[in-house]
C-alpha cells in the first residue's frame, strides 16, 4: 500500500478532531480511506492507530478522565465484540447501523436543544450500551458516537466527556483488535508498514487538537461536541442506506 498526501491529510484531520472533541476520528478516516484502500485493510489500521492516539489524549487530560466509567462496561463490551465477530460473517449490519445512527442523532439533538444534565442509567441500560459498543467497534470500527451518546447521559461537563472518551476508545479498540487478530486480520505486513508511516501524523493531529480545545470555553465546546455527534449520526445512517440500496 502506497502512502500519499491524501492518506496523510485524512489521518491528520481525523485525529485533529479526536484531539479537539475526544471522538470522531474513525467516522472521518474510515469512509475517506476506504476510497483509497480496501475496507478490510482500513478498519484494522484505524484500530491500531486509535490505541496510541487515545493513550496520548488520555495522558494530556489525565486529571479530567472519569476512570470509573469504563470498568462496568467491559464484560458487555466483550460479549458485543464476540457477537460482532459472528455477525460479520452473516450480515453487513446495515439495519443495526441505521438504528444506531438515528439514536445518535437523537442524543446529539437533545444536547443541542438544552443544557446537558447527568442522569442515572439502569443496569440493563449499562449492559446494552456496552454490548452495542463492542458490536459496533468490531463490525464497523466506529463506536465513538455510541460511547459519546452513553457518556453524554452520564456526565454533564463537556470537558470531562472530551477527556473520558479516548480512555474508553483504548478499551474498545484493544478488545476489537484482539478479535480481529484472532481471525488473522493483523497478519498483513503492509498494514504495519503503513501504520509506522502514518502514526506520527495521527499523534501530531491529537496534540494540535488538544491545544485548540484548551483555548475554547465550555459554551463553545458543548455545541461543537453535540453538533458533531448529530453529524456522526447522519454519517452512520448514510453509510447504512448506501449498503442497503447499493
N, C-alpha and C positions, 0 to 999 in steps of 0.2 A: 504494500500500500504506500503510495507516494504522499508526502506531506506537502501541502500547498498553502499559499497565503489565505485562501478561503477557509481551510480547516483551522488554521491558527486563529483567524479572526472570529470564527464561530466559538471556539473553545474559550478565547479571552472574553468575548461578550457574555457567554453563558455563565462563566464563573465570576465575572464582574457583578452580574445580577445576584448570584449567590452571596457574594460579599456584602452587597447592599441590603437585600431583603431577607437573606437567610435561606432562601429556597428558589426553585425555578430554573436551575441550570439545565437539567435534563430536558425540560419542556422546550427549551430553545435549541439545545445541541442535538438531541436525538433526531427530530424531523429534518433539521438542516443538513446534518452529516449523512442522513440516510439517502439524500440526493447524490452523495459523493461516494459512499461506501455501502456495502450490504448491511442491513439491519442486524443480522446475526453477528456482525463484527462491531457495530456501533454500540449496542447495548452493553456488552462486557467491557468495552473500552471506557464508556462513561462511568460504569460502576467502579472500575479500577481507579479512575481519576477522582471520583467522588470522595473516596475514603480519605486520602491525604489532604484534599482540599477542605473537607469538612473538619478534619483534625486541626488544620491551620486556623480556620474560622473559630472553632471552639476554643483554641488556645488564646486567640486575640480577644475573646469575650468571656473568658473563664469565670469571672466573678458574677456574671449575669445569667449563667446557664442554670436552668431549673433541672437539676440532676435527678430528682425524684420522679420525673415524668416518664422516663423510658423503661425502667425495670419491670413495672407491672404489665407492660405491653408485650414483652419479649416472648412468653410462651405462645400467645396468639399469633404473633408475627411468624414464628417458626411453622406453626400449623398452616398459616396462609401461604407461606413460601412453598411448603410441600404441596399444597393444593395447586399452586401456580405451576409447578413443575409438571404435575399430572395433567392439568387442564390445557396447557400449551400444546400438548400432543394431540388434543382433540378439537380444540377451537382456538380462534384468534381472540376471542373475548370481546367482540365489538359491543354487544349489548351491555356487558358489565361496564365497559369504559364509558358508554353513553350515560348510563345511570349515575356513575361516579362524577362525570363531568357536570351533570345537572345539579348534583348535590353540592359540588364545589362552587358553582355559580351562586347557588342559594346562600351558602355561608359567606361568600365574598360580598354579596348584595346586603346581607344583614349587617356586616361590619361597616359598609359604606353608609348605610342609612341611619345609623345611630351609634352611640358610644358603646364600645365593646365592654362587656362585663363577664367575669369568670363565673361559670356555673358548675354545680356538682353533677358529674356524669355517673350513671349507674354502672354496676359491674358488667352487665350484659352489653352496654354501650362500649365499655372499655375493650371487651373481648372482640366485639365486632370491628372496632376501629383497628386493633392490632392485626386481626385476620385480613382486613382489607389492605392494610399497608404491606404486609408480606406478600399477598397475592399480586397486587399491582406492581410492586417493585420487581418481583421475579418475572412476571409476564411482560411488562412494558418498560421497566426501568424508570418510571416517572411517578413514584409515590409521594413526592414532595407536596402536591396540593392536598392529598389525603391527610398527611401529617399536619399540614398547616390548618386544615379545617378542624382537626382534633384539638390542636393547641390553642386555637383562637377561642374555643369554648372553655378552655381550662385556665388561660392566662389573659389578663386584660391589658397589661403593659406591652406595647408593640416592640419595645427594645428587648424585653425578656423573651418574647416569641421569636424575634430575629436571632437572639443568641442561642436559644434552645433547639431550634430547627436542625442545624447541622449536626448536633450531637445525636439526634435520632437518625439522621441520614447515615452516620457511621455504623450504627447498629443494623439498620435495614440493609445497607449496601453490603456489609460484611456477611450477613446471612444469605442474601441473594447471590453473592459471589461464591459462597460455599456450595450452594445448589447448582449454580452454573458450572463451577469447576468439577463437581461430581459427575456431571454429564459430558465432560470433555470440552466445554466451551471456552476454556482458557489455554488450550494446548497450542494454538497457532502462534508461531514465532513472531510474525509480523505485528501481532497485537502488542507485544511487549516493546518492539522497536518504536512503533507509533506512540505508545504510552510514554516512553522516555523522551521523545521529541516534543510532545505537546504539554507534558506536565509543568514545565517552567511557566508557560503562558497561562495555564489554569491558576497556578499559585499567585502569579502577578495580578490576575484579574480579581482574585479574592482579596488580596491586600489593598488594591486600589478601591474596590467596592467598600471595604471596611473603612477606609479613610474618608470616603464620601459620607457614609452613614453617620459617622461621628460628628459631622458638621451640619446635620439637619435635625429639626425638632420632632417631637412625637406627633405634633399636629400635621407635619409633612409626611412622616414615615407611615403613620396609620393608613391614610388613603392610598399611599403607594403600595403597601403590602396587600390591602384588601382589593384594590383595583387590579393588581397583578394576579391575585387569586381568582377574580372573575375572569380575567383573560385566560388564565390557565384552564379554567373550566371549559371555556369556549374552544380552546385548542384540543382538549380531550374529546369533546363532543364532535368536533370536525374530523379528528382522526378516526373516531368510531364510525361516523357516517361514511367517510371515504372507504373504509373497509367493508361496510355493509353494501354499498352500491357500486363498488368497483368490479 
